[in-house]
Amino acid sequence: MTKSELIEKVSGKVKNFTKRDVEIIVDTIFENMTGSLAKGEKIEIRGFGSFKVKEHKARKGRNPKTGESIDIPSKKTPFFKVGKELKERVNQ
């Protein structure tokens, strides 16, 4: 499902808002989630799952083409852990 498909589905269920209003709401939700993750905060949506940022330490690596040793800098990666209810629904 794409963001535009999500907006279509939500606007189909909510008759009090225009499609543009729903688009603003969805964009606001995603912006706030992105901002929270950028600050290192955890996001938990009960029944769905949680998002957090994992930090990977700097390490030594190897260029597979040349065999040369290289330094890989530390980095942060967003991580999603599926919730119990969502996992059960997917596995039905």
Jmol script that loads the backbone (N, CA, C; Angstrom):
load data "model"
ATOM      1  N   MET A   1       0.846  -1.177   0.000  1.00  0.00           N
ATOM      2  CA  MET A   1       0.000   0.000   0.000  1.00  0.00           C
ATOM      3  C   MET A   1       0.888   1.236   0.000  1.00  0.00           C
ATOM      4  N   THR A   2       0.548   2.165  -0.847  1.00  0.00           N
ATOM      5  CA  THR A   2       1.292   3.423  -0.910  1.00  0.00           C
ATOM      6  C   THR A   2       0.589   4.465  -0.039  1.00  0.00           C
ATOM      7  N   LYS A   3       1.269   5.588   0.141  1.00  0.00           N
ATOM      8  CA  LYS A   3       0.689   6.668   0.945  1.00  0.00           C
ATOM      9  C   LYS A   3      -0.602   7.183   0.315  1.00  0.00           C
ATOM     10  N   SER A   4      -0.622   7.316  -0.988  1.00  0.00           N
ATOM     11  CA  SER A   4      -1.838   7.804  -1.664  1.00  0.00           C
ATOM     12  C   SER A   4      -2.988   6.803  -1.526  1.00  0.00           C
ATOM     13  N   GLU A   5      -2.684   5.502  -1.548  1.00  0.00           N
ATOM     14  CA  GLU A   5      -3.724   4.494  -1.324  1.00  0.00           C
ATOM     15  C   GLU A   5      -4.261   4.564   0.104  1.00  0.00           C
ATOM     16  N   LEU A   6      -3.372   4.806   1.056  1.00  0.00           N
ATOM     17  CA  LEU A   6      -3.795   4.974   2.449  1.00  0.00           C
ATOM     18  C   LEU A   6      -4.729   6.170   2.583  1.00  0.00           C
ATOM     19  N   ILE A   7      -4.382   7.272   1.954  1.00  0.00           N
ATOM     20  CA  ILE A   7      -5.215   8.482   1.995  1.00  0.00           C
ATOM     21  C   ILE A   7      -6.584   8.190   1.383  1.00  0.00           C
ATOM     22  N   GLU A   8      -6.618   7.455   0.280  1.00  0.00           N
ATOM     23  CA  GLU A   8      -7.884   7.088  -0.363  1.00  0.00           C
ATOM     24  C   GLU A   8      -8.756   6.253   0.572  1.00  0.00           C
ATOM     25  N   LYS A   9      -8.163   5.247   1.214  1.00  0.00           N
ATOM     26  CA  LYS A   9      -8.925   4.375   2.114  1.00  0.00           C
ATOM     27  C   LYS A   9      -9.479   5.139   3.305  1.00  0.00           C
ATOM     28  N   VAL A  10      -8.645   5.983   3.908  1.00  0.00           N
ATOM     29  CA  VAL A  10      -9.090   6.749   5.074  1.00  0.00           C
ATOM     30  C   VAL A  10     -10.173   7.744   4.678  1.00  0.00           C
ATOM     31  N   SER A  11      -9.999   8.436   3.554  1.00  0.00           N
ATOM     32  CA  SER A  11     -11.008   9.420   3.139  1.00  0.00           C
ATOM     33  C   SER A  11     -12.314   8.727   2.758  1.00  0.00           C
ATOM     34  N   GLY A  12     -12.244   7.470   2.332  1.00  0.00           N
ATOM     35  CA  GLY A  12     -13.457   6.705   2.041  1.00  0.00           C
ATOM     36  C   GLY A  12     -14.236   6.333   3.290  1.00  0.00           C
ATOM     37  N   LYS A  13     -13.537   6.179   4.406  1.00  0.00           N
ATOM     38  CA  LYS A  13     -14.188   5.798   5.670  1.00  0.00           C
ATOM     39  C   LYS A  13     -14.622   6.990   6.500  1.00  0.00           C
ATOM     40  N   VAL A  14     -13.947   8.119   6.327  1.00  0.00           N
ATOM     41  CA  VAL A  14     -14.241   9.305   7.137  1.00  0.00           C
ATOM     42  C   VAL A  14     -14.922  10.332   6.234  1.00  0.00           C
ATOM     43  N   LYS A  15     -16.208  10.489   6.413  1.00  0.00           N
ATOM     44  CA  LYS A  15     -16.982  11.377   5.527  1.00  0.00           C
ATOM     45  C   LYS A  15     -16.932  12.838   5.971  1.00  0.00           C
ATOM     46  N   ASN A  16     -16.500  13.114   7.204  1.00  0.00           N
ATOM     47  CA  ASN A  16     -16.482  14.487   7.723  1.00  0.00           C
ATOM     48  C   ASN A  16     -15.308  15.305   7.215  1.00  0.00           C
ATOM     49  N   PHE A  17     -14.315  14.652   6.623  1.00  0.00           N
ATOM     50  CA  PHE A  17     -13.116  15.337   6.146  1.00  0.00           C
ATOM     51  C   PHE A  17     -13.005  15.203   4.635  1.00  0.00           C
ATOM     52  N   THR A  18     -12.438  16.224   4.015  1.00  0.00           N
ATOM     53  CA  THR A  18     -12.156  16.134   2.583  1.00  0.00           C
ATOM     54  C   THR A  18     -10.900  15.298   2.386  1.00  0.00           C
ATOM     55  N   LYS A  19     -10.676  14.905   1.147  1.00  0.00           N
ATOM     56  CA  LYS A  19      -9.467  14.134   0.829  1.00  0.00           C
ATOM     57  C   LYS A  19      -8.219  14.945   1.177  1.00  0.00           C
ATOM     58  N   ARG A  20      -8.274  16.251   0.951  1.00  0.00           N
ATOM     59  CA  ARG A  20      -7.131  17.136   1.275  1.00  0.00           C
ATOM     60  C   ARG A  20      -6.882  17.172   2.776  1.00  0.00           C
ATOM     61  N   ASP A  21      -7.963  17.209   3.584  1.00  0.00           N
ATOM     62  CA  ASP A  21      -7.818  17.179   5.045  1.00  0.00           C
ATOM     63  C   ASP A  21      -7.147  15.887   5.500  1.00  0.00           C
ATOM     64  N   VAL A  22      -7.577  14.771   4.924  1.00  0.00           N
ATOM     65  CA  VAL A  22      -6.988  13.469   5.278  1.00  0.00           C
ATOM     66  C   VAL A  22      -5.513  13.436   4.886  1.00  0.00           C
ATOM     67  N   GLU A  23      -5.186  14.004   3.734  1.00  0.00           N
ATOM     68  CA  GLU A  23      -3.788  14.050   3.296  1.00  0.00           C
ATOM     69  C   GLU A  23      -2.934  14.847   4.278  1.00  0.00           C
ATOM     70  N   ILE A  24      -3.449  15.959   4.760  1.00  0.00           N
ATOM     71  CA  ILE A  24      -2.728  16.774   5.750  1.00  0.00           C
ATOM     72  C   ILE A  24      -2.538  15.990   7.048  1.00  0.00           C
ATOM     73  N   ILE A  25      -3.559  15.265   7.470  1.00  0.00           N
ATOM     74  CA  ILE A  25      -3.476  14.465   8.700  1.00  0.00           C
ATOM     75  C   ILE A  25      -2.419  13.370   8.554  1.00  0.00           C
ATOM     76  N   VAL A  26      -2.454  12.638   7.450  1.00  0.00           N
ATOM     77  CA  VAL A  26      -1.485  11.552   7.225  1.00  0.00           C
ATOM     78  C   VAL A  26      -0.065  12.122   7.151  1.00  0.00           C
ATOM     79  N   ASP A  27       0.110  13.226   6.433  1.00  0.00           N
ATOM     80  CA  ASP A  27       1.432  13.858   6.344  1.00  0.00           C
ATOM     81  C   ASP A  27       1.926  14.299   7.722  1.00  0.00           C
ATOM     82  N   THR A  28       1.034  14.857   8.533  1.00  0.00           N
ATOM     83  CA  THR A  28       1.400  15.310   9.878  1.00  0.00           C
ATOM     84  C   THR A  28       1.839  14.139  10.745  1.00  0.00           C
ATOM     85  N   ILE A  29       1.111  13.030  10.650  1.00  0.00           N
ATOM     86  CA  ILE A  29       1.479  11.834  11.422  1.00  0.00           C
ATOM     87  C   ILE A  29       2.881  11.363  11.028  1.00  0.00           C
ATOM     88  N   PHE A  30       3.131  11.240   9.723  1.00  0.00           N
ATOM     89  CA  PHE A  30       4.434  10.762   9.264  1.00  0.00           C
ATOM     90  C   PHE A  30       5.556  11.740   9.616  1.00  0.00           C
ATOM     91  N   GLU A  31       5.301  13.034   9.510  1.00  0.00           N
ATOM     92  CA  GLU A  31       6.310  14.035   9.880  1.00  0.00           C
ATOM     93  C   GLU A  31       6.669  13.941  11.351  1.00  0.00           C
ATOM     94  N   ASN A  32       5.653  13.770  12.197  1.00  0.00           N
ATOM     95  CA  ASN A  32       5.913  13.661  13.639  1.00  0.00           C
ATOM     96  C   ASN A  32       6.636  12.367  13.984  1.00  0.00           C
ATOM     97  N   MET A  33       6.296  11.283  13.310  1.00  0.00           N
ATOM     98  CA  MET A  33       6.999  10.018  13.546  1.00  0.00           C
ATOM     99  C   MET A  33       8.466  10.147  13.127  1.00  0.00           C
ATOM    100  N   THR A  34       8.702  10.741  11.964  1.00  0.00           N
ATOM    101  CA  THR A  34      10.075  10.936  11.478  1.00  0.00           C
ATOM    102  C   THR A  34      10.864  11.834  12.422  1.00  0.00           C
ATOM    103  N   GLY A  35      10.229  12.916  12.871  1.00  0.00           N
ATOM    104  CA  GLY A  35      10.895  13.827  13.810  1.00  0.00           C
ATOM    105  C   GLY A  35      11.249  13.160  15.122  1.00  0.00           C
ATOM    106  N   SER A  36      10.335  12.342  15.637  1.00  0.00           N
ATOM    107  CA  SER A  36      10.603  11.629  16.892  1.00  0.00           C
ATOM    108  C   SER A  36      11.768  10.658  16.742  1.00  0.00           C
ATOM    109  N   LEU A  37      11.792   9.918  15.631  1.00  0.00           N
ATOM    110  CA  LEU A  37      12.897   8.988  15.403  1.00  0.00           C
ATOM    111  C   LEU A  37      14.215   9.732  15.227  1.00  0.00           C
ATOM    112  N   ALA A  38      14.187  10.885  14.573  1.00  0.00           N
ATOM    113  CA  ALA A  38      15.401  11.686  14.386  1.00  0.00           C
ATOM    114  C   ALA A  38      15.951  12.159  15.723  1.00  0.00           C
ATOM    115  N   LYS A  39      15.070  12.366  16.710  1.00  0.00           N
ATOM    116  CA  LYS A  39      15.499  12.770  18.053  1.00  0.00           C
ATOM    117  C   LYS A  39      15.926  11.576  18.897  1.00  0.00           C
ATOM    118  N   GLY A  40      15.768  10.364  18.365  1.00  0.00           N
ATOM    119  CA  GLY A  40      16.145   9.162  19.106  1.00  0.00           C
ATOM    120  C   GLY A  40      15.037   8.636  19.988  1.00  0.00           C
ATOM    121  N   GLU A  41      13.827   9.145  19.819  1.00  0.00           N
ATOM    122  CA  GLU A  41      12.698   8.698  20.633  1.00  0.00           C
ATOM    123  C   GLU A  41      12.092   7.420  20.054  1.00  0.00           C
ATOM    124  N   LYS A  42      11.443   6.649  20.917  1.00  0.00           N
ATOM    125  CA  LYS A  42      10.775   5.420  20.513  1.00  0.00           C
ATOM    126  C   LYS A  42       9.310   5.731  20.242  1.00  0.00           C
ATOM    127  N   ILE A  43       8.734   5.077  19.245  1.00  0.00           N
ATOM    128  CA  ILE A  43       7.323   5.239  18.913  1.00  0.00           C
ATOM    129  C   ILE A  43       6.652   3.889  19.110  1.00  0.00           C
ATOM    130  N   GLU A  44       5.573   3.862  19.877  1.00  0.00           N
ATOM    131  CA  GLU A  44       4.848   2.619  20.109  1.00  0.00           C
ATOM    132  C   GLU A  44       3.393   2.813  19.724  1.00  0.00           C
ATOM    133  N   ILE A  45       2.910   1.953  18.833  1.00  0.00           N
ATOM    134  CA  ILE A  45       1.514   1.968  18.422  1.00  0.00           C
ATOM    135  C   ILE A  45       0.934   0.620  18.842  1.00  0.00           C
ATOM    136  N   ARG A  46       0.135   0.628  19.900  1.00  0.00           N
ATOM    137  CA  ARG A  46      -0.410  -0.606  20.476  1.00  0.00           C
ATOM    138  C   ARG A  46      -1.161  -1.412  19.424  1.00  0.00           C
ATOM    139  N   GLY A  47      -0.903  -2.710  19.387  1.00  0.00           N
ATOM    140  CA  GLY A  47      -1.547  -3.600  18.446  1.00  0.00           C
ATOM    141  C   GLY A  47      -0.897  -3.615  17.072  1.00  0.00           C
ATOM    142  N   PHE A  48      -0.009  -2.676  16.802  1.00  0.00           N
ATOM    143  CA  PHE A  48       0.653  -2.603  15.498  1.00  0.00           C
ATOM    144  C   PHE A  48       2.132  -2.927  15.624  1.00  0.00           C
ATOM    145  N   GLY A  49       2.854  -2.149  16.454  1.00  0.00           N
ATOM    146  CA  GLY A  49       4.279  -2.378  16.624  1.00  0.00           C
ATOM    147  C   GLY A  49       4.973  -1.148  17.158  1.00  0.00           C
ATOM    148  N   SER A  50       6.286  -1.207  17.194  1.00  0.00           N
ATOM    149  CA  SER A  50       7.054  -0.070  17.699  1.00  0.00           C
ATOM    150  C   SER A  50       8.237   0.214  16.774  1.00  0.00           C
ATOM    151  N   PHE A  51       8.592   1.476  16.739  1.00  0.00           N
ATOM    152  CA  PHE A  51       9.727   1.948  15.954  1.00  0.00           C
ATOM    153  C   PHE A  51      10.770   2.491  16.912  1.00  0.00           C
ATOM    154  N   LYS A  52      12.032   2.212  16.631  1.00  0.00           N
ATOM    155  CA  LYS A  52      13.112   2.817  17.398  1.00  0.00           C
ATOM    156  C   LYS A  52      14.332   2.931  16.501  1.00  0.00           C
ATOM    157  N   VAL A  53      15.321   3.644  16.991  1.00  0.00           N
ATOM    158  CA  VAL A  53      16.556   3.838  16.224  1.00  0.00           C
ATOM    159  C   VAL A  53      17.640   2.968  16.853  1.00  0.00           C
ATOM    160  N   LYS A  54      18.263   2.153  16.026  1.00  0.00           N
ATOM    161  CA  LYS A  54      19.386   1.334  16.485  1.00  0.00           C
ATOM    162  C   LYS A  54      20.680   1.982  16.017  1.00  0.00           C
ATOM    163  N   GLU A  55      21.661   1.991  16.895  1.00  0.00           N
ATOM    164  CA  GLU A  55      22.957   2.570  16.539  1.00  0.00           C
ATOM    165  C   GLU A  55      23.954   1.450  16.270  1.00  0.00           C
ATOM    166  N   HIS A  56      24.604   1.545  15.117  1.00  0.00           N
ATOM    167  CA  HIS A  56      25.637   0.584  14.740  1.00  0.00           C
ATOM    168  C   HIS A  56      26.987   1.252  14.961  1.00  0.00           C
ATOM    169  N   LYS A  57      27.859   0.588  15.691  1.00  0.00           N
ATOM    170  CA  LYS A  57      29.178   1.150  16.012  1.00  0.00           C
ATOM    171  C   LYS A  57      30.089   1.144  14.788  1.00  0.00           C
ATOM    172  N   ALA A  58      31.080   2.004  14.833  1.00  0.00           N
ATOM    173  CA  ALA A  58      32.086   2.035  13.777  1.00  0.00           C
ATOM    174  C   ALA A  58      32.863   0.720  13.805  1.00  0.00           C
ATOM    175  N   ARG A  59      33.288   0.290  12.626  1.00  0.00           N
ATOM    176  CA  ARG A  59      34.010  -0.983  12.567  1.00  0.00           C
ATOM    177  C   ARG A  59      34.933  -1.007  11.357  1.00  0.00           C
ATOM    178  N   LYS A  60      35.763  -2.009  11.338  1.00  0.00           N
ATOM    179  CA  LYS A  60      36.657  -2.229  10.199  1.00  0.00           C
ATOM    180  C   LYS A  60      35.937  -3.135   9.211  1.00  0.00           C
ATOM    181  N   GLY A  61      36.070  -2.817   7.948  1.00  0.00           N
ATOM    182  CA  GLY A  61      35.482  -3.637   6.900  1.00  0.00           C
ATOM    183  C   GLY A  61      36.506  -3.926   5.832  1.00  0.00           C
ATOM    184  N   ARG A  62      36.065  -4.598   4.779  1.00  0.00           N
ATOM    185  CA  ARG A  62      36.968  -4.963   3.696  1.00  0.00           C
ATOM    186  C   ARG A  62      36.266  -4.728   2.374  1.00  0.00           C
ATOM    187  N   ASN A  63      36.954  -4.061   1.472  1.00  0.00           N
ATOM    188  CA  ASN A  63      36.434  -3.881   0.125  1.00  0.00           C
ATOM    189  C   ASN A  63      36.511  -5.235  -0.574  1.00  0.00           C
ATOM    190  N   PRO A  64      35.369  -5.829  -0.949  1.00  0.00           N
ATOM    191  CA  PRO A  64      35.407  -7.178  -1.529  1.00  0.00           C
ATOM    192  C   PRO A  64      36.109  -7.243  -2.884  1.00  0.00           C
ATOM    193  N   LYS A  65      36.154  -6.133  -3.581  1.00  0.00           N
ATOM    194  CA  LYS A  65      36.774  -6.123  -4.904  1.00  0.00           C
ATOM    195  C   LYS A  65      38.302  -6.112  -4.813  1.00  0.00           C
ATOM    196  N   THR A  66      38.823  -5.253  -3.905  1.00  0.00           N
ATOM    197  CA  THR A  66      40.280  -5.090  -3.819  1.00  0.00           C
ATOM    198  C   THR A  66      40.890  -5.795  -2.606  1.00  0.00           C
ATOM    199  N   GLY A  67      40.057  -6.138  -1.630  1.00  0.00           N
ATOM    200  CA  GLY A  67      40.579  -6.741  -0.410  1.00  0.00           C
ATOM    201  C   GLY A  67      41.142  -5.721   0.554  1.00  0.00           C
ATOM    202  N   GLU A  68      41.074  -4.438   0.188  1.00  0.00           N
ATOM    203  CA  GLU A  68      41.611  -3.359   1.011  1.00  0.00           C
ATOM    204  C   GLU A  68      40.769  -3.180   2.280  1.00  0.00           C
ATOM    205  N   SER A  69      41.431  -2.955   3.403  1.00  0.00           N
ATOM    206  CA  SER A  69      40.756  -2.709   4.676  1.00  0.00           C
ATOM    207  C   SER A  69      40.238  -1.271   4.702  1.00  0.00           C
ATOM    208  N   ILE A  70      38.973  -1.091   5.121  1.00  0.00           N
ATOM    209  CA  ILE A  70      38.381   0.250   5.178  1.00  0.00           C
ATOM    210  C   ILE A  70      37.692   0.455   6.524  1.00  0.00           C
ATOM    211  N   ASP A  71      37.582   1.715   6.921  1.00  0.00           N
ATOM    212  CA  ASP A  71      36.865   2.067   8.141  1.00  0.00           C
ATOM    213  C   ASP A  71      35.413   2.351   7.793  1.00  0.00           C
ATOM    214  N   ILE A  72      34.501   1.697   8.477  1.00  0.00           N
ATOM    215  CA  ILE A  72      33.074   1.940   8.284  1.00  0.00           C
ATOM    216  C   ILE A  72      32.606   2.765   9.465  1.00  0.00           C
ATOM    217  N   PRO A  73      32.085   3.975   9.221  1.00  0.00           N
ATOM    218  CA  PRO A  73      31.688   4.850  10.329  1.00  0.00           C
ATOM    219  C   PRO A  73      30.424   4.339  11.033  1.00  0.00           C
ATOM    220  N   SER A  74      30.205   4.838  12.247  1.00  0.00           N
ATOM    221  CA  SER A  74      28.990   4.471  12.967  1.00  0.00           C
ATOM    222  C   SER A  74      27.794   5.096  12.258  1.00  0.00           C
ATOM    223  N   LYS A  75      26.640   4.467  12.429  1.00  0.00           N
ATOM    224  CA  LYS A  75      25.432   4.995  11.810  1.00  0.00           C
ATOM    225  C   LYS A  75      24.214   4.572  12.615  1.00  0.00           C
ATOM    226  N   LYS A  76      23.124   5.277  12.387  1.00  0.00           N
ATOM    227  CA  LYS A  76      21.861   4.979  13.045  1.00  0.00           C
ATOM    228  C   LYS A  76      20.877   4.496  11.990  1.00  0.00           C
ATOM    229  N   THR A  77      20.081   3.487  12.359  1.00  0.00           N
ATOM    230  CA  THR A  77      19.129   2.907  11.436  1.00  0.00           C
ATOM    231  C   THR A  77      17.771   2.774  12.112  1.00  0.00           C
ATOM    232  N   PRO A  78      16.682   3.186  11.448  1.00  0.00           N
ATOM    233  CA  PRO A  78      15.353   2.967  12.026  1.00  0.00           C
ATOM    234  C   PRO A  78      15.030   1.469  12.023  1.00  0.00           C
ATOM    235  N   PHE A  79      14.353   1.017  13.066  1.00  0.00           N
ATOM    236  CA  PHE A  79      14.040  -0.399  13.227  1.00  0.00           C
ATOM    237  C   PHE A  79      12.585  -0.530  13.645  1.00  0.00           C
ATOM    238  N   PHE A  80      11.855  -1.473  13.045  1.00  0.00           N
ATOM    239  CA  PHE A  80      10.456  -1.725  13.379  1.00  0.00           C
ATOM    240  C   PHE A  80      10.327  -3.106  13.993  1.00  0.00           C
ATOM    241  N   LYS A  81       9.646  -3.177  15.136  1.00  0.00           N
ATOM    242  CA  LYS A  81       9.357  -4.460  15.770  1.00  0.00           C
ATOM    243  C   LYS A  81       7.853  -4.646  15.737  1.00  0.00           C
ATOM    244  N   VAL A  82       7.409  -5.703  15.099  1.00  0.00           N
ATOM    245  CA  VAL A  82       5.987  -5.957  14.925  1.00  0.00           C
ATOM    246  C   VAL A  82       5.329  -6.284  16.268  1.00  0.00           C
ATOM    247  N   GLY A  83       4.098  -5.812  16.459  1.00  0.00           N
ATOM    248  CA  GLY A  83       3.337  -6.076  17.674  1.00  0.00           C
ATOM    249  C   GLY A  83       2.701  -7.454  17.644  1.00  0.00           C
ATOM    250  N   LYS A  84       2.338  -7.948  18.803  1.00  0.00           N
ATOM    251  CA  LYS A  84       1.767  -9.286  18.939  1.00  0.00           C
ATOM    252  C   LYS A  84       0.471  -9.434  18.146  1.00  0.00           C
ATOM    253  N   GLU A  85      -0.428  -8.452  18.248  1.00  0.00           N
ATOM    254  CA  GLU A  85      -1.716  -8.543  17.553  1.00  0.00           C
ATOM    255  C   GLU A  85      -1.541  -8.557  16.038  1.00  0.00           C
ATOM    256  N   LEU A  86      -0.666  -7.721  15.521  1.00  0.00           N
ATOM    257  CA  LEU A  86      -0.419  -7.683  14.079  1.00  0.00           C
ATOM    258  C   LEU A  86       0.198  -9.005  13.616  1.00  0.00           C
ATOM    259  N   LYS A  87       1.130  -9.524  14.370  1.00  0.00           N
ATOM    260  CA  LYS A  87       1.776 -10.793  14.022  1.00  0.00           C
ATOM    261  C   LYS A  87       0.744 -11.917  13.954  1.00  0.00           C
ATOM    262  N   GLU A  88      -0.189 -11.930  14.927  1.00  0.00           N
ATOM    263  CA  GLU A  88      -1.224 -12.960  14.947  1.00  0.00           C
ATOM    264  C   GLU A  88      -2.168 -12.827  13.758  1.00  0.00           C
ATOM    265  N   ARG A  89      -2.538 -11.590  13.395  1.00  0.00           N
ATOM    266  CA  ARG A  89      -3.438 -11.387  12.259  1.00  0.00           C
ATOM    267  C   ARG A  89      -2.800 -11.799  10.949  1.00  0.00           C
ATOM    268  N   VAL A  90      -1.511 -11.517  10.796  1.00  0.00           N
ATOM    269  CA  VAL A  90      -0.798 -11.881   9.569  1.00  0.00           C
ATOM    270  C   VAL A  90      -0.677 -13.397   9.446  1.00  0.00           C
ATOM    271  N   ASN A  91      -0.526 -14.087  10.573  1.00  0.00           N
ATOM    272  CA  ASN A  91      -0.319 -15.535  10.565  1.00  0.00           C
ATOM    273  C   ASN A  91      -1.598 -16.349  10.650  1.00  0.00           C
ATOM    274  N   GLN A  92      -2.760 -15.735  10.528  1.00  0.00           N
ATOM    275  CA  GLN A  92      -4.028 -16.491  10.566  1.00  0.00           C
ATOM    276  C   GLN A  92      -4.226 -17.274   9.301  1.00  0.00           C
TER     277      GLN A  92
END
end "model"
wireframe off; spacefill off
backbone 0.3
color backbone group
